[in-house]
Amino acid sequence: VELMESGGGLVQPGGSKTLSCTGSGFIFANEPMRWFRQAPGKEREFVAGTNWDGTETEYAASLKGRFTISRDNAKKTVDLQMNNLEPEDTAVYYCTIGYTNYWGQGIQVTVSS
């Protein structure tokens, strides 16, 4: 099982960025997927999740509708569209398979001017 995040980097406050996670080694279309993040000095926290076909999604209340999770089962990817980014969104972002212990290595997103 492998999860590979991409799309991180530096973005200015108020900007947007899309993270992508590509899965391999398992039947991607069968699994719910989730994004978490961990800011410096803080615990890892839930960001967003989607069911197996993308028809059901959930988000951390603190995001206030700024993030959108989506998936493409044909490409075996799950994306996290992040809008109106704030410095507080600076963190390492991880994708994970549902409620399993399979995690990607994480990717840094830094929101700074």
Secondary structure as UniProt FT lines:
FT   STRAND          2..6
FT   STRAND          9..11
FT   TURN            13..14
FT   STRAND          17..24
FT   HELIX           28..30
FT   STRAND          33..38
FT   TURN            40..41
FT   STRAND          45..50
FT   TURN            52..53
FT   STRAND          57..59
FT   HELIX           61..63
FT   TURN            64..65
FT   STRAND          67..72
FT   TURN            73..76
FT   STRAND          77..82
FT   HELIX           87..89
FT   STRAND          91..97
FT   TURN            98..99
FT   STRAND          107..111
//
